[in-house]
Protein backbone atom coordinates (compact mmCIF):
# COMPACT_ATOMS: atom_id res chain seq x y z
CA UNK A 1 0.00 0.00 0.00
CA UNK A 2 2.85 2.40 0.80
CA UNK A 3 4.38 1.76 -2.66
CA UNK A 4 1.04 2.59 -4.30
CA UNK A 5 0.79 5.84 -2.34
CA UNK A 6 4.31 6.81 -3.32
CA UNK A 7 3.58 6.03 -6.99
CA UNK A 8 0.49 8.22 -6.86
CA UNK A 9 2.42 11.04 -5.25
CA UNK A 10 5.00 11.00 -8.03
CA UNK A 11 2.38 10.65 -10.75
CA UNK A 12 0.50 13.72 -9.57
CA UNK A 13 3.75 15.65 -9.13
CA UNK A 14 4.80 14.69 -12.66
CA UNK A 15 1.34 15.56 -13.99
CA UNK A 16 1.54 18.96 -12.31
CA UNK A 17 4.94 19.59 -13.90
CA UNK A 18 3.63 18.50 -17.32
CA UNK A 19 0.59 20.79 -16.98
CA UNK A 20 2.97 23.63 -16.07
CA UNK A 21 5.03 22.87 -19.20
CA UNK A 22 1.87 22.98 -21.34
CA UNK A 23 0.94 26.30 -19.77
CA UNK A 24 4.39 27.75 -20.49
CA UNK A 25 4.20 26.63 -24.14
CA UNK A 26 0.79 28.31 -24.55
CA UNK A 27 1.95 31.51 -22.85
CA UNK A 28 5.14 31.52 -24.93
CA UNK A 29 3.08 31.60 -28.13
CA UNK A 30 0.49 34.22 -27.06
CA UNK A 31 2.03 37.02 -29.10
CA UNK A 32 2.48 35.17 -32.37
CA UNK A 33 0.55 31.89 -32.31
CA UNK A 34 1.84 28.54 -33.52
CA UNK A 35 3.66 28.75 -36.84
CA UNK A 36 5.30 25.36 -36.93
CA UNK A 37 4.06 21.84 -36.54
CA UNK A 38 6.92 20.96 -34.16
CA UNK A 39 5.60 23.14 -31.34
CA UNK A 40 2.06 21.76 -31.68
CA UNK A 41 3.31 18.15 -31.76
CA UNK A 42 5.47 18.79 -28.68
CA UNK A 43 2.47 20.35 -26.95
CA UNK A 44 0.38 17.31 -27.88
CA UNK A 45 2.97 14.87 -26.57
CA UNK A 46 3.28 16.67 -23.24
CA UNK A 47 -0.52 16.94 -22.95
CA UNK A 48 -0.86 13.23 -23.73
CA UNK A 49 1.73 12.36 -21.07
CA UNK A 50 -0.13 14.51 -18.51
CA UNK A 51 -3.38 12.73 -19.36
CA UNK A 52 -1.83 9.28 -19.04
CA UNK A 53 -0.37 10.22 -15.63
CA UNK A 54 -3.77 11.43 -14.45
CA UNK A 55 -5.45 8.22 -15.65
CA UNK A 56 -2.82 6.14 -13.85
CA UNK A 57 -3.25 8.15 -10.65
CA UNK A 58 -7.01 7.61 -10.86
CA UNK A 59 -6.61 3.87 -11.43
CA UNK A 60 -4.09 3.44 -8.63
CA UNK A 61 -6.32 5.34 -6.23
CA UNK A 62 -9.40 3.38 -7.23
CA UNK A 63 -10.22 2.62 -3.61
CA UNK A 64 -11.37 6.24 -3.53
CA UNK A 65 -14.87 6.12 -5.04
CA UNK A 66 -14.35 9.49 -6.72
CA UNK A 67 -11.21 8.43 -8.62
CA UNK A 68 -13.26 7.94 -11.80
CA UNK A 69 -13.35 11.74 -12.03
CA UNK A 70 -9.55 11.81 -12.22
CA UNK A 71 -9.68 9.11 -14.89
CA UNK A 72 -12.24 11.15 -16.89
CA UNK A 73 -9.99 14.19 -16.59
CA UNK A 74 -7.05 12.12 -17.82
CA UNK A 75 -9.04 10.68 -20.72
CA UNK A 76 -10.05 14.15 -21.93
CA UNK A 77 -6.48 15.42 -21.51
CA UNK A 78 -5.14 12.38 -23.40
CA UNK A 79 -7.67 12.93 -26.19
CA UNK A 80 -6.49 16.54 -26.50
CA UNK A 81 -2.89 15.33 -26.59
CA UNK A 82 -3.66 12.79 -29.30
CA UNK A 83 -5.47 15.39 -31.40
CA UNK A 84 -2.62 17.89 -31.09
CA UNK A 85 -0.03 15.22 -31.87
CA UNK A 86 -1.64 13.49 -34.84
CA UNK A 87 -4.26 15.83 -36.36
CA UNK A 88 -2.89 17.34 -39.56
CA UNK A 89 -5.77 19.51 -40.74
CA UNK A 90 -7.24 22.70 -39.34
CA UNK A 91 -8.48 22.33 -35.80
CA UNK A 92 -11.54 24.15 -34.50
CA UNK A 93 -11.14 25.85 -31.14
CA UNK A 94 -14.52 24.39 -30.11
CA UNK A 95 -13.01 20.89 -30.13
CA UNK A 96 -10.26 21.96 -27.76
CA UNK A 97 -12.68 23.98 -25.64
CA UNK A 98 -15.04 21.01 -25.26
CA UNK A 99 -12.21 18.82 -23.98
CA UNK A 100 -11.17 21.59 -21.57
CA UNK A 101 -14.78 21.71 -20.33
CA UNK A 102 -14.69 17.96 -19.59
CA UNK A 103 -11.33 18.29 -17.84
CA UNK A 104 -12.37 21.32 -15.79
CA UNK A 105 -15.77 19.90 -14.76
CA UNK A 106 -14.37 16.49 -13.80
CA UNK A 107 -11.53 17.99 -11.79
CA UNK A 108 -13.76 20.64 -10.26
CA UNK A 109 -16.29 18.06 -9.08
CA UNK A 110 -13.46 15.89 -7.75
CA UNK A 111 -12.08 18.85 -5.80
CA UNK A 112 -15.51 19.79 -4.45
CA UNK A 113 -16.32 16.20 -3.47
CA UNK A 114 -13.05 15.57 -1.63
CA UNK A 115 -12.31 19.09 -0.49
CA UNK A 116 -11.22 20.98 2.47
CA UNK A 117 -11.76 24.73 2.40
CA UNK A 118 -8.95 25.74 0.03
CA UNK A 119 -9.60 22.88 -2.39
CA UNK A 120 -13.30 23.78 -2.48
CA UNK A 121 -12.21 27.14 -3.84
CA UNK A 122 -10.08 25.33 -6.45
CA UNK A 123 -13.13 23.23 -7.36
CA UNK A 124 -15.26 26.34 -7.83
CA UNK A 125 -12.57 28.02 -9.96
CA UNK A 126 -12.23 24.86 -12.08
CA UNK A 127 -15.99 24.81 -12.71
CA UNK A 128 -15.68 28.52 -13.54
CA UNK A 129 -13.11 27.69 -16.22
CA UNK A 130 -15.52 25.09 -17.60
CA UNK A 131 -18.28 27.70 -17.79
CA UNK A 132 -16.00 30.17 -19.59
CA UNK A 133 -14.99 27.56 -22.17
CA UNK A 134 -18.66 26.62 -22.62
CA UNK A 135 -19.37 30.31 -23.21
CA UNK A 136 -16.70 30.28 -25.93
CA UNK A 137 -18.28 27.21 -27.55
CA UNK A 138 -21.77 28.71 -27.58
CA UNK A 139 -20.36 32.13 -28.56
CA UNK A 140 -21.74 33.85 -25.48
CA UNK A 141 -18.22 35.24 -25.20
CA UNK A 142 -16.54 36.10 -28.49
CA UNK A 143 -12.82 35.73 -28.96
CA UNK A 144 -11.12 38.27 -31.18
CA UNK A 145 -11.12 36.78 -34.70
CA UNK A 146 -7.77 36.22 -36.35
CA UNK A 147 -5.76 36.70 -33.18
CA UNK A 148 -4.57 33.56 -31.40
CA UNK A 149 -3.44 35.57 -28.37
CA UNK A 150 -6.71 35.44 -26.41
CA UNK A 151 -7.22 31.75 -27.09
CA UNK A 152 -3.69 30.83 -26.07
CA UNK A 153 -3.93 33.04 -22.99
CA UNK A 154 -7.07 31.21 -21.82
CA UNK A 155 -5.55 27.79 -22.55
CA UNK A 156 -2.31 28.72 -20.78
CA UNK A 157 -4.27 30.01 -17.79
CA UNK A 158 -6.29 26.82 -17.53
CA UNK A 159 -3.25 24.55 -17.69
CA UNK A 160 -1.35 26.76 -15.21
CA UNK A 161 -4.28 26.53 -12.82
CA UNK A 162 -4.45 22.77 -13.41
CA UNK A 163 -0.75 22.44 -12.58
CA UNK A 164 -1.23 24.27 -9.29
CA UNK A 165 -4.26 22.11 -8.45
CA UNK A 166 -2.45 18.84 -9.27
CA UNK A 167 0.47 19.81 -7.07
CA UNK A 168 -1.92 20.96 -4.34
CA UNK A 169 -3.95 17.77 -4.61
CA UNK A 170 -0.82 15.69 -4.36
CA UNK A 171 0.40 17.57 -1.32
CA UNK A 172 -2.84 17.94 0.69
CA UNK A 173 -4.60 14.65 0.05
CA UNK A 174 -3.81 11.77 2.40
CA UNK A 175 -4.57 9.37 -0.45
CA UNK A 176 -1.63 10.76 -2.44
CA UNK A 177 0.70 12.37 0.12
CA UNK A 178 3.96 10.49 0.69
CA UNK A 179 4.42 8.80 4.04
CA UNK A 180 7.52 9.38 6.11
BALOBA-1460 file (C-alpha; in Angstrom, 3 decimals):
// residues 180
<rec num="1" residu="x" x="0.000" y="0.000" z="0.000"/>
<rec num="2" residu="x" x="2.854" y="2.396" z="0.796"/>
<rec num="3" residu="x" x="4.383" y="1.758" z="-2.660"/>
<rec num="4" residu="x" x="1.045" y="2.588" z="-4.302"/>
<rec num="5" residu="x" x="0.793" y="5.841" z="-2.344"/>
<rec num="6" residu="x" x="4.309" y="6.815" z="-3.324"/>
<rec num="7" residu="x" x="3.582" y="6.028" z="-6.986"/>
<rec num="8" residu="x" x="0.490" y="8.217" z="-6.864"/>
<rec num="9" residu="x" x="2.417" y="11.035" z="-5.254"/>
<rec num="10" residu="x" x="5.003" y="11.000" z="-8.026"/>
<rec num="11" residu="x" x="2.378" y="10.645" z="-10.747"/>
<rec num="12" residu="x" x="0.504" y="13.724" z="-9.569"/>
<rec num="13" residu="x" x="3.745" y="15.651" z="-9.126"/>
<rec num="14" residu="x" x="4.800" y="14.692" z="-12.655"/>
<rec num="15" residu="x" x="1.338" y="15.555" z="-13.994"/>
<rec num="16" residu="x" x="1.539" y="18.964" z="-12.307"/>
<rec num="17" residu="x" x="4.939" y="19.585" z="-13.904"/>
<rec num="18" residu="x" x="3.629" y="18.501" z="-17.318"/>
<rec num="19" residu="x" x="0.591" y="20.794" z="-16.976"/>
<rec num="20" residu="x" x="2.972" y="23.630" z="-16.068"/>
<rec num="21" residu="x" x="5.033" y="22.875" z="-19.196"/>
<rec num="22" residu="x" x="1.868" y="22.978" z="-21.344"/>
<rec num="23" residu="x" x="0.945" y="26.305" z="-19.767"/>
<rec num="24" residu="x" x="4.387" y="27.753" z="-20.494"/>
<rec num="25" residu="x" x="4.195" y="26.634" z="-24.141"/>
<rec num="26" residu="x" x="0.792" y="28.309" z="-24.550"/>
<rec num="27" residu="x" x="1.948" y="31.511" z="-22.845"/>
<rec num="28" residu="x" x="5.145" y="31.521" z="-24.928"/>
<rec num="29" residu="x" x="3.079" y="31.605" z="-28.135"/>
<rec num="30" residu="x" x="0.488" y="34.217" z="-27.060"/>
<rec num="31" residu="x" x="2.029" y="37.015" z="-29.101"/>
<rec num="32" residu="x" x="2.482" y="35.166" z="-32.375"/>
<rec num="33" residu="x" x="0.545" y="31.889" z="-32.306"/>
<rec num="34" residu="x" x="1.844" y="28.544" z="-33.522"/>
<rec num="35" residu="x" x="3.657" y="28.748" z="-36.845"/>
<rec num="36" residu="x" x="5.303" y="25.361" z="-36.935"/>
<rec num="37" residu="x" x="4.060" y="21.845" z="-36.539"/>
<rec num="38" residu="x" x="6.916" y="20.962" z="-34.163"/>
<rec num="39" residu="x" x="5.597" y="23.141" z="-31.336"/>
<rec num="40" residu="x" x="2.061" y="21.757" z="-31.683"/>
<rec num="41" residu="x" x="3.307" y="18.145" z="-31.762"/>
<rec num="42" residu="x" x="5.467" y="18.790" z="-28.681"/>
<rec num="43" residu="x" x="2.466" y="20.353" z="-26.952"/>
<rec num="44" residu="x" x="0.379" y="17.313" z="-27.882"/>
<rec num="45" residu="x" x="2.974" y="14.867" z="-26.573"/>
<rec num="46" residu="x" x="3.282" y="16.669" z="-23.241"/>
<rec num="47" residu="x" x="-0.523" y="16.944" z="-22.946"/>
<rec num="48" residu="x" x="-0.860" y="13.230" z="-23.728"/>
<rec num="49" residu="x" x="1.733" y="12.363" z="-21.067"/>
<rec num="50" residu="x" x="-0.135" y="14.510" z="-18.508"/>
<rec num="51" residu="x" x="-3.385" y="12.732" z="-19.364"/>
<rec num="52" residu="x" x="-1.828" y="9.279" z="-19.038"/>
<rec num="53" residu="x" x="-0.367" y="10.220" z="-15.632"/>
<rec num="54" residu="x" x="-3.766" y="11.425" z="-14.451"/>
<rec num="55" residu="x" x="-5.448" y="8.224" z="-15.653"/>
<rec num="56" residu="x" x="-2.815" y="6.137" z="-13.853"/>
<rec num="57" residu="x" x="-3.253" y="8.146" z="-10.651"/>
<rec num="58" residu="x" x="-7.013" y="7.607" z="-10.863"/>
<rec num="59" residu="x" x="-6.611" y="3.866" z="-11.432"/>
<rec num="60" residu="x" x="-4.089" y="3.438" z="-8.634"/>
<rec num="61" residu="x" x="-6.322" y="5.343" z="-6.229"/>
<rec num="62" residu="x" x="-9.402" y="3.382" z="-7.231"/>
<rec num="63" residu="x" x="-10.218" y="2.619" z="-3.606"/>
<rec num="64" residu="x" x="-11.375" y="6.244" z="-3.534"/>
<rec num="65" residu="x" x="-14.871" y="6.122" z="-5.036"/>
<rec num="66" residu="x" x="-14.347" y="9.490" z="-6.724"/>
<rec num="67" residu="x" x="-11.212" y="8.432" z="-8.616"/>
<rec num="68" residu="x" x="-13.261" y="7.936" z="-11.797"/>
<rec num="69" residu="x" x="-13.355" y="11.740" z="-12.028"/>
<rec num="70" residu="x" x="-9.548" y="11.805" z="-12.218"/>
<rec num="71" residu="x" x="-9.680" y="9.112" z="-14.886"/>
<rec num="72" residu="x" x="-12.236" y="11.147" z="-16.890"/>
<rec num="73" residu="x" x="-9.988" y="14.190" z="-16.595"/>
<rec num="74" residu="x" x="-7.054" y="12.124" z="-17.821"/>
<rec num="75" residu="x" x="-9.044" y="10.678" z="-20.723"/>
<rec num="76" residu="x" x="-10.048" y="14.154" z="-21.926"/>
<rec num="77" residu="x" x="-6.485" y="15.425" z="-21.514"/>
<rec num="78" residu="x" x="-5.144" y="12.378" z="-23.397"/>
<rec num="79" residu="x" x="-7.672" y="12.934" z="-26.191"/>
<rec num="80" residu="x" x="-6.494" y="16.537" z="-26.503"/>
<rec num="81" residu="x" x="-2.894" y="15.333" z="-26.585"/>
<rec num="82" residu="x" x="-3.663" y="12.788" z="-29.302"/>
<rec num="83" residu="x" x="-5.468" y="15.393" z="-31.396"/>
<rec num="84" residu="x" x="-2.619" y="17.892" z="-31.089"/>
<rec num="85" residu="x" x="-0.029" y="15.222" z="-31.865"/>
<rec num="86" residu="x" x="-1.644" y="13.489" z="-34.836"/>
<rec num="87" residu="x" x="-4.257" y="15.828" z="-36.357"/>
<rec num="88" residu="x" x="-2.887" y="17.335" z="-39.558"/>
<rec num="89" residu="x" x="-5.775" y="19.514" z="-40.739"/>
<rec num="90" residu="x" x="-7.237" y="22.701" z="-39.345"/>
<rec num="91" residu="x" x="-8.481" y="22.328" z="-35.798"/>
<rec num="92" residu="x" x="-11.537" y="24.153" z="-34.498"/>
<rec num="93" residu="x" x="-11.144" y="25.852" z="-31.141"/>
<rec num="94" residu="x" x="-14.519" y="24.393" z="-30.106"/>
<rec num="95" residu="x" x="-13.007" y="20.892" z="-30.134"/>
<rec num="96" residu="x" x="-10.257" y="21.956" z="-27.763"/>
<rec num="97" residu="x" x="-12.685" y="23.976" z="-25.644"/>
<rec num="98" residu="x" x="-15.039" y="21.012" z="-25.260"/>
<rec num="99" residu="x" x="-12.208" y="18.815" z="-23.985"/>
<rec num="100" residu="x" x="-11.171" y="21.587" z="-21.571"/>
<rec num="101" residu="x" x="-14.785" y="21.709" z="-20.327"/>
<rec num="102" residu="x" x="-14.695" y="17.961" z="-19.586"/>
<rec num="103" residu="x" x="-11.326" y="18.294" z="-17.842"/>
<rec num="104" residu="x" x="-12.368" y="21.317" z="-15.794"/>
<rec num="105" residu="x" x="-15.766" y="19.897" z="-14.761"/>
<rec num="106" residu="x" x="-14.374" y="16.489" z="-13.797"/>
<rec num="107" residu="x" x="-11.527" y="17.989" z="-11.790"/>
<rec num="108" residu="x" x="-13.760" y="20.643" z="-10.258"/>
<rec num="109" residu="x" x="-16.294" y="18.063" z="-9.085"/>
<rec num="110" residu="x" x="-13.456" y="15.888" z="-7.752"/>
<rec num="111" residu="x" x="-12.077" y="18.850" z="-5.797"/>
<rec num="112" residu="x" x="-15.507" y="19.792" z="-4.452"/>
<rec num="113" residu="x" x="-16.323" y="16.202" z="-3.467"/>
<rec num="114" residu="x" x="-13.046" y="15.569" z="-1.633"/>
<rec num="115" residu="x" x="-12.313" y="19.086" z="-0.491"/>
<rec num="116" residu="x" x="-11.223" y="20.978" z="2.467"/>
<rec num="117" residu="x" x="-11.765" y="24.733" z="2.405"/>
<rec num="118" residu="x" x="-8.951" y="25.745" z="0.029"/>
<rec num="119" residu="x" x="-9.602" y="22.879" z="-2.388"/>
<rec num="120" residu="x" x="-13.302" y="23.776" z="-2.482"/>
<rec num="121" residu="x" x="-12.212" y="27.137" z="-3.843"/>
<rec num="122" residu="x" x="-10.081" y="25.327" z="-6.446"/>
<rec num="123" residu="x" x="-13.133" y="23.233" z="-7.364"/>
<rec num="124" residu="x" x="-15.256" y="26.342" z="-7.833"/>
<rec num="125" residu="x" x="-12.567" y="28.016" z="-9.960"/>
<rec num="126" residu="x" x="-12.234" y="24.858" z="-12.078"/>
<rec num="127" residu="x" x="-15.989" y="24.807" z="-12.706"/>
<rec num="128" residu="x" x="-15.681" y="28.519" z="-13.536"/>
<rec num="129" residu="x" x="-13.108" y="27.689" z="-16.216"/>
<rec num="130" residu="x" x="-15.524" y="25.087" z="-17.598"/>
<rec num="131" residu="x" x="-18.278" y="27.701" z="-17.793"/>
<rec num="132" residu="x" x="-16.004" y="30.174" z="-19.585"/>
<rec num="133" residu="x" x="-14.988" y="27.565" z="-22.169"/>
<rec num="134" residu="x" x="-18.661" y="26.622" z="-22.619"/>
<rec num="135" residu="x" x="-19.372" y="30.308" z="-23.209"/>
<rec num="136" residu="x" x="-16.699" y="30.281" z="-25.931"/>
<rec num="137" residu="x" x="-18.284" y="27.208" z="-27.545"/>
<rec num="138" residu="x" x="-21.773" y="28.715" z="-27.579"/>
<rec num="139" residu="x" x="-20.362" y="32.128" z="-28.560"/>
<rec num="140" residu="x" x="-21.738" y="33.845" z="-25.482"/>
<rec num="141" residu="x" x="-18.222" y="35.237" z="-25.197"/>
<rec num="142" residu="x" x="-16.540" y="36.104" z="-28.490"/>
<rec num="143" residu="x" x="-12.821" y="35.728" z="-28.957"/>
<rec num="144" residu="x" x="-11.117" y="38.268" z="-31.181"/>
<rec num="145" residu="x" x="-11.119" y="36.779" z="-34.696"/>
<rec num="146" residu="x" x="-7.765" y="36.216" z="-36.351"/>
<rec num="147" residu="x" x="-5.757" y="36.702" z="-33.176"/>
<rec num="148" residu="x" x="-4.573" y="33.562" z="-31.396"/>
<rec num="149" residu="x" x="-3.442" y="35.567" z="-28.369"/>
<rec num="150" residu="x" x="-6.711" y="35.443" z="-26.405"/>
<rec num="151" residu="x" x="-7.224" y="31.746" z="-27.088"/>
<rec num="152" residu="x" x="-3.692" y="30.826" z="-26.066"/>
<rec num="153" residu="x" x="-3.926" y="33.036" z="-22.985"/>
<rec num="154" residu="x" x="-7.067" y="31.211" z="-21.821"/>
<rec num="155" residu="x" x="-5.551" y="27.788" z="-22.546"/>
<rec num="156" residu="x" x="-2.312" y="28.719" z="-20.781"/>
<rec num="157" residu="x" x="-4.267" y="30.013" z="-17.793"/>
<rec num="158" residu="x" x="-6.289" y="26.818" z="-17.526"/>
<rec num="159" residu="x" x="-3.250" y="24.551" z="-17.688"/>
<rec num="160" residu="x" x="-1.349" y="26.758" z="-15.213"/>
<rec num="161" residu="x" x="-4.282" y="26.531" z="-12.822"/>
<rec num="162" residu="x" x="-4.453" y="22.771" z="-13.407"/>
<rec num="163" residu="x" x="-0.749" y="22.439" z="-12.578"/>
<rec num="164" residu="x" x="-1.226" y="24.272" z="-9.290"/>
<rec num="165" residu="x" x="-4.258" y="22.105" z="-8.453"/>
<rec num="166" residu="x" x="-2.450" y="18.843" z="-9.267"/>
<rec num="167" residu="x" x="0.472" y="19.812" z="-7.073"/>
<rec num="168" residu="x" x="-1.916" y="20.957" z="-4.338"/>
<rec num="169" residu="x" x="-3.953" y="17.774" z="-4.613"/>
<rec num="170" residu="x" x="-0.817" y="15.689" z="-4.361"/>
<rec num="171" residu="x" x="0.399" y="17.567" z="-1.318"/>
<rec num="172" residu="x" x="-2.840" y="17.938" z="0.685"/>
<rec num="173" residu="x" x="-4.604" y="14.651" z="0.047"/>
<rec num="174" residu="x" x="-3.809" y="11.774" z="2.404"/>
<rec num="175" residu="x" x="-4.568" y="9.374" z="-0.450"/>
<rec num="176" residu="x" x="-1.634" y="10.760" z="-2.440"/>
<rec num="177" residu="x" x="0.695" y="12.373" z="0.115"/>
<rec num="178" residu="x" x="3.961" y="10.489" z="0.690"/>
<rec num="179" residu="x" x="4.421" y="8.799" z="4.038"/>
<rec num="180" residu="x" x="7.522" y="9.376" z="6.105"/>
